[in-house]
Amino acid sequence: MTQPMTPALQIDGLNVYFGAPHESFHAVKNASFTVEKGASFGLVGESGSGKSTILKALTGLAPQWEGTMRVAGQQLGAKRDRRFYRSVQMVFQDPYASLHPRQSVDQVLSETLYLHGASNIDDRVNRLLEDVGLGSAFRFRYPHQLSGGQRQRVAIARALAPEPEILLLDEPTSALDVSVQAEILNLLSDLRAEHHLTYVMVSHDLAVVAHMCDQAAVMQNGEIVEILSIDAMRNGDARSDYTRQLLAASANRVA
């Protein structure tokens, strides 16, 4: 009998706090969800709903948390080791802020590969640039010589460098021009298929989530109000009033 596959990510009863213990802000409240290997899972809701805070807790950037988080069946503790960052990488919202202005594309990618113990760094830098649709002509350019979309492609290449299994995508297109957003989303879809990646995508844009994800958790005031399939989202089949309001507000774009 075939054993069930271990989920890529399991979150159970996650609570995240910010601030001093006696006056802390309860940013995420009892969040639970599971992401299967190879799936693309969305976290949607308005600004301040706790979406990005879940990613911060996963990556160790929000140290005040309680509950259970597992990656490929391994329970996470207070600290993240190198093995964790080889399997889980994050693409941030703002490509203008996430790249060092004085480092060339070559330095950004070579340094990341070196830190993760890669060999054949020269060849792998070129391969990463090809993977994200840039090519070796961009290798020795600096961030100020790149457009927003090109910078985000470099940020994606950096995330791919350690050959992770999971990519955390924090509003990866919201800082880009509308004309470029679709290109980056299509690139991410292609990379997921090519590299057998699992995605967790944060977005306030339901149309983006409907395009990229299989399933989504809707968040409000730090809580997950419901988890629904993308088919249910497209059909407007929601249980909570809040989700129905979100769907109604973007009905033309999600359909």
C-alpha positions as CSV (number, residue, x, y, z in Angstrom):
1,M,0.0,0.0,0.0
2,T,1.4,3.4,-1.0
3,Q,2.3,5.7,1.9
4,P,0.8,9.2,1.8
5,M,3.2,11.9,0.8
6,T,4.4,14.2,3.6
7,P,3.0,17.7,3.1
8,A,5.5,20.4,2.1
9,L,4.3,22.7,4.8
10,Q,2.0,22.3,7.9
11,I,1.0,25.2,10.1
12,D,-1.1,24.3,13.2
13,G,-2.4,26.8,15.8
14,L,0.1,29.5,14.9
15,N,0.0,32.6,17.0
16,V,2.5,35.5,16.3
17,Y,3.1,38.5,18.6
18,F,5.0,41.8,18.2
19,G,6.2,44.1,21.0
20,A,7.1,43.7,24.6
21,P,5.3,40.8,26.4
22,H,3.1,43.0,28.6
23,E,1.9,45.1,25.6
24,S,2.3,42.8,22.7
25,F,0.2,43.0,19.5
26,H,-1.4,39.7,18.6
27,A,-0.8,39.7,14.8
28,V,-1.7,36.1,13.8
29,K,-4.3,34.2,15.8
30,N,-4.5,30.4,15.7
31,A,-3.8,30.0,12.0
32,S,-3.8,26.4,10.6
33,F,-3.3,25.2,7.1
34,T,-1.5,22.5,5.1
35,V,0.3,22.9,1.7
36,E,0.9,19.7,-0.3
37,K,4.2,19.1,-2.1
38,G,4.1,20.8,-5.5
39,A,1.0,22.9,-4.7
40,S,0.6,26.7,-4.8
41,F,-1.2,28.1,-1.8
42,G,-2.4,31.7,-1.4
43,L,-2.8,33.9,1.6
44,V,-5.2,36.7,0.8
45,G,-6.8,39.6,2.7
46,E,-6.5,43.3,3.2
47,S,-3.3,45.1,4.4
48,G,-2.6,44.3,8.1
49,S,-4.5,41.0,8.1
50,G,-1.5,39.0,9.0
51,K,-0.6,37.4,5.7
52,S,3.1,38.5,5.5
53,T,3.5,37.9,9.2
54,I,3.0,34.2,8.7
55,L,5.9,34.2,6.2
56,K,8.0,36.1,8.6
57,A,7.3,33.5,11.3
58,L,8.2,30.7,9.0
59,T,11.6,32.3,8.0
60,G,12.5,33.3,11.6
61,L,11.9,37.1,11.1
62,A,9.1,37.1,13.6
63,P,10.6,35.4,16.7
64,Q,7.6,35.7,19.0
65,W,5.4,32.9,18.0
66,E,3.7,29.8,19.4
67,G,2.1,26.8,17.8
68,T,3.5,24.2,15.3
69,M,5.2,24.7,12.0
70,R,6.6,21.8,10.0
71,V,8.5,21.8,6.7
72,A,8.6,18.4,5.0
73,G,7.6,16.8,8.3
74,Q,10.4,18.5,10.3
75,Q,9.2,20.7,13.1
76,L,10.6,24.2,13.3
77,G,12.1,25.5,16.5
78,A,13.3,29.0,17.5
79,K,16.1,29.2,15.0
80,R,16.5,28.4,11.3
81,D,19.7,26.6,10.2
82,R,21.4,26.5,6.8
83,R,19.4,23.3,5.8
84,F,16.2,25.2,6.3
85,Y,17.3,28.0,4.0
86,R,18.4,25.5,1.4
87,S,14.8,24.2,1.2
88,V,12.9,27.4,1.8
89,Q,13.5,30.7,0.1
90,M,11.6,34.0,0.0
91,V,11.0,36.5,-2.8
92,F,10.2,39.9,-1.3
93,Q,7.7,42.5,-2.5
94,D,10.1,45.3,-3.4
95,P,12.9,44.4,-5.9
96,Y,14.3,47.9,-5.4
97,A,15.0,47.3,-1.7
98,S,15.9,43.6,-1.8
99,L,19.1,44.0,-4.0
100,H,22.2,45.7,-2.7
101,P,22.8,48.7,-4.9
102,R,26.6,48.3,-5.0
103,Q,26.6,44.6,-5.9
104,S,26.4,43.4,-9.5
105,V,24.1,40.7,-10.5
106,D,27.1,38.4,-10.6
107,Q,28.0,39.2,-7.0
108,V,24.5,38.7,-5.8
109,L,24.2,35.3,-7.3
110,S,27.8,34.1,-6.8
111,E,27.7,35.0,-3.1
112,T,24.5,33.2,-2.6
113,L,25.7,30.1,-4.3
114,Y,29.0,30.2,-2.4
115,L,27.2,30.5,1.0
116,H,25.2,27.4,0.2
117,G,28.3,25.4,-0.7
118,A,27.7,25.2,-4.5
119,S,30.3,24.1,-7.0
120,N,30.7,25.2,-10.6
121,I,29.5,28.7,-9.5
122,D,30.3,30.3,-12.9
123,D,28.1,27.9,-14.8
124,R,25.3,28.0,-12.3
125,V,25.1,31.8,-12.4
126,N,24.6,31.7,-16.1
127,R,22.0,28.9,-15.8
128,L,20.1,30.9,-13.1
129,L,20.0,33.9,-15.4
130,E,18.7,31.8,-18.3
131,D,16.1,30.3,-16.0
132,V,14.6,33.7,-15.2
133,G,14.7,34.9,-18.8
134,L,17.6,37.3,-18.5
135,G,20.7,35.6,-19.9
136,S,24.4,36.1,-19.3
137,A,24.3,39.7,-20.9
138,F,22.9,40.9,-17.5
139,R,25.5,39.2,-15.4
140,F,27.7,42.2,-14.7
141,R,25.0,44.9,-14.5
142,Y,24.1,46.7,-11.3
143,P,20.6,47.2,-9.9
144,H,20.4,50.8,-11.1
145,Q,20.9,49.5,-14.7
146,L,17.9,47.2,-14.5
147,S,14.1,47.8,-14.7
148,G,11.8,46.8,-11.9
149,G,10.8,43.6,-13.7
150,Q,14.5,42.7,-14.3
151,R,15.4,43.3,-10.7
152,Q,12.6,41.0,-9.6
153,R,13.9,38.3,-12.0
154,V,17.3,38.6,-10.3
155,A,15.6,38.3,-6.9
156,I,13.9,35.2,-8.1
157,A,17.2,33.8,-9.5
158,R,18.8,34.4,-6.1
159,A,15.9,32.5,-4.4
160,L,16.4,29.6,-6.8
161,A,20.2,29.5,-6.2
162,P,20.2,27.0,-3.3
163,E,17.7,24.8,-5.3
164,P,14.9,25.1,-2.7
165,E,11.7,23.0,-2.6
166,I,9.5,25.9,-1.3
167,L,9.3,29.5,-2.4
168,L,7.5,32.0,-0.2
169,L,6.3,34.9,-2.4
170,D,5.4,38.1,-0.6
171,E,3.4,40.2,-3.0
172,P,6.0,39.6,-5.7
173,T,4.4,41.8,-8.3
174,S,2.7,44.6,-6.4
175,A,5.6,47.0,-6.7
176,L,5.9,46.5,-10.5
177,D,4.1,48.2,-13.4
178,V,0.9,46.5,-14.5
179,S,2.5,45.7,-17.9
180,V,5.3,43.7,-16.2
181,Q,3.2,41.9,-13.6
182,A,1.8,39.3,-15.9
183,E,5.3,38.5,-17.2
184,I,6.6,37.8,-13.7
185,L,3.6,35.7,-12.8
186,N,3.9,33.6,-15.9
187,L,7.6,33.2,-15.2
188,L,6.8,32.0,-11.6
189,S,4.2,29.5,-13.0
190,D,6.8,28.1,-15.5
191,L,9.5,27.8,-12.8
192,R,7.1,26.0,-10.5
193,A,6.4,23.4,-13.2
194,E,10.0,23.1,-14.3
195,H,11.6,22.8,-10.8
196,H,8.7,21.0,-9.1
197,L,8.4,23.8,-6.5
198,T,5.8,24.4,-3.8
199,Y,4.6,28.0,-3.5
200,V,3.1,30.0,-0.6
201,M,2.0,33.3,-2.1
202,V,0.8,36.4,-0.2
203,S,-1.3,38.9,-2.1
204,H,-4.1,41.4,-1.5
205,D,-5.1,40.8,-5.2
206,L,-7.5,37.9,-5.6
207,A,-7.0,37.9,-9.4
208,V,-3.3,37.2,-8.9
209,V,-4.1,34.4,-6.5
210,A,-6.7,32.9,-8.8
211,H,-4.1,32.9,-11.6
212,M,-1.3,31.4,-9.5
213,C,-2.8,29.2,-6.8
214,D,-4.8,26.0,-6.3
215,Q,-6.2,26.9,-2.9
216,A,-6.3,30.1,-0.7
217,A,-6.7,31.0,2.9
218,V,-8.6,34.3,3.4
219,M,-7.4,36.3,6.4
220,Q,-9.0,39.1,8.4
221,N,-7.6,40.8,11.5
222,G,-5.0,38.1,12.0
223,E,-7.4,35.1,11.6
224,I,-8.0,32.7,8.8
225,V,-11.7,33.1,8.2
226,E,-11.9,30.3,5.6
227,I,-9.9,28.2,3.2
228,L,-11.3,27.6,-0.3
229,S,-10.3,26.2,-3.6
230,I,-9.6,28.5,-6.5
231,D,-12.6,26.9,-8.3
232,A,-14.8,27.9,-5.4
233,M,-13.3,31.4,-5.4
234,R,-14.1,31.8,-9.2
235,N,-17.6,30.5,-8.6
236,G,-18.2,32.9,-5.7
237,D,-18.8,29.9,-3.4
238,A,-17.7,31.3,-0.1
239,R,-19.0,30.7,3.5
240,S,-17.9,33.9,5.2
241,D,-19.4,37.3,4.6
242,Y,-15.9,38.8,4.5
243,T,-14.8,36.5,1.7
244,R,-18.0,37.2,-0.2
245,Q,-17.2,41.0,0.1
246,L,-13.7,40.4,-1.2
247,L,-14.9,38.4,-4.1
248,A,-17.6,40.9,-5.0
249,A,-15.1,43.7,-5.0
250,S,-12.9,41.9,-7.5
251,A,-15.5,39.8,-9.3
252,N,-14.6,41.0,-12.8
253,R,-10.9,40.2,-12.4
254,V,-11.2,36.8,-10.7
255,A,-13.7,35.2,-13.1
